[in-house]
Amino acid sequence: MTDEALASTIRDRMRTALPATAHAADRALTAASRASVERFHSLLHDYPRRIGKMVRGRLVIHSTQAHGGSTDEPALTVAAALELFQAWVLIHDDIEDGSETRRGSPALHRLAGMPVALNVGDALHVYMWRLLHELLDAPGVDAKAVLDEFGSMISRTAEGQHLDLSFVHEGRFDIGEDAYLEMVTLKTAHYTVASPLKLGALLSGVEPDPALVGAGIDLGVAFQIRDDVLNLRRDTDHSSEYGKEFAGDLYEGKRTLIIAHLMATASKADADEVTRLLSGPRSQRSPTAVTRLLDLIERYGSLRHAQNVADARAASGLERIRSLAATLPGRAAAGRLLAVLEPVAQRLS
Amino acid sequence: MTDEALASTIRDRMRTALPATAHAADRALTAASRASVERFHSLLHDYPRRIGKMVRGRLVIHSTQAHGGSTDEPALTVAAALELFQAWVLIHDDIEDGSETRRGSPALHRLAGMPVALNVGDALHVYMWRLLHELLDAPGVDAKAVLDEFGSMISRTAEGQHLDLSFVHEGRFDIGEDAYLEMVTLKTAHYTVASPLKLGALLSGVEPDPALVGAGIDLGVAFQIRDDVLNLRRDTDHSSEYGKEFAGDLYEGKRTLIIAHLMATASKADADEVTRLLSGPRSQRSPTAVTRLLDLIERYGSLRHAQNVADARAASGLERIRSLAATLPGRAAAGRLLAVLEPVAQRLS
């Protein structure tokens, strides 16, 4: 199955986990309430439709096969649930970060208003668990182990999000590289790579190798830093594949490794200027301010530094995954797993 | 066990379902990240601590015993999970409604900022499911049935919340009594009374009597209308027991049965004035506007009408519960169940 076909299979599974838009048609409701519930159900499908490559879901499928498990219904269920997690967490993140767009379209709270979007995210969260609970009827699956992994994965993600939001709340940009790496490990690396790899093992009835988790965290951290680096490179195709405006992270005042490095290495005067330029809401940030920030990032080599960190973490993670993959029973699937992870480890510089 | 002792037992179980504030102390994090994670964990405990009487949790316990089940660990687990649901949904509702206070203290988003509070609500949502998943290890409990009931209960609550938010988003107050009752059935009645009663049956391995659900919805609707009526009565003790400022619902522009009746019966000119007075953010509503609204509510008998509807629904629900209770194996517990529900059915007028 090609990457596209697999992504499309996962998308179909996500869709069937949600109420159909016309689900409310036969309910004993007044016409106005029925129309409103139908609109609600259609909003549930919005972000799931926007998610493109299903990297996390595909990692679950490949990891399951690589560990000798079957990719029948249970693995597909977990892959779709992980992408539903991604959907609701992005809706809530977009509200928390005041983001304008998501994958080239207005963020859900810009389309439907913040209160409605928040509630849609909560409903998707519930449908994620309802989908996972179908595993309880699947023979031969340790559903409890999968549910426990989801529970701790989401708790960690929320902790990481709290670290990020605390920096924002305190107006701090001098967060230090160590604190940045802790934040992104909790917020992104677990659910993006480490947990998908672990879930594949659990679905195959295998205790996950601790090395798998360490490697997954390396690759997940690299994945996030690459994302932040690509956002500040003019040679990225910002319109299509990447789907985020050039330097959008600077307009949004986002904490990244690039900013952490800049703040740690810049002169006092320059660091103060960076703080001033990045503070306040997005609407106050002019293109001139962003150009000035890009100049400072260039002068202090912060983009280059972030690229180097991403390259090193990716290379380390990939090397460990390669050694592990050689010991796994599903050789062909291990190859597909590596094929998903290798682009993350492609050198940026 | 007294009501207070039972509420306190449920509270202890909620507390142990959440990470202790000092949970992060032994984690390999920089001091700054550790302090931030500890602060996050302490915020998780805020709303659970504010919830007072644990009506919903106590209904689960009494219903379980009334159906012949045991109130050991599993029933307590479900009661605590239901109160954790109440905690996270209140945090998110307060954000969605722009509420200033919750039980006499500032709402969480006023204390910690909206982004942090939203994320705390998400984390509590996860801990609610993690607590429920402990049932999978409990012998003799149909955990899948309990999880399914929680899933459909929360989905319904989100639909009801969407109906409410849609009225707000459209700036509509002329919502009609039928639409109001549909909204409050989905948003409040299921999780407040109907689901707790059903969960007690499921925990006892008994198929819930459909009459139980109908009665629960009657009582749940009555419960909500009473709450709205009490908010507009000067003789309510607004400082302690009730914990919400007098006429706070009018300041917040909340849709209630009182407003639905007023809009449906007022002259065109008066209805237009009501819409004008209730529209816009809370900060634009003066005490003079609220006094004028109270005058109109008095003139059209809308408070009296809402009281009558609440009284009728409560009487009907309670009568059905009484007949059912007489057939249940746990007589003493059925009596305690009725003792929790009877105050809801006390005549308001």
Interface residues (C-beta under 8 A of the other chain):
Chain A: P19 L29 T30 A32 S33 S36 V37 R39 F40 V89 H92 I95 E96 D97 A112 G113 M114 P115 V116 L118 N119 V120 D122 A123 H125 V126 Y127 W129 R130 H133 L136 D137 A143 K144 L147 D148 G151 I154 S155 A158 E159 Q161 H162 L163 L165 S166 V168 H169 G176 D178 A179 E182 M183
Chain B: P19 L29 T30 A32 S33 S36 V37 R39 F40 V89 H92 I95 E96 D97 A112 G113 M114 P115 V116 L118 N119 V120 D122 A123 H125 V126 Y127 W129 R130 H133 L136 D137 A143 K144 L147 D148 G151 I154 S155 A158 E159 Q161 H162 L163 L165 S166 V168 H169 G176 D178 A179 E182 M183
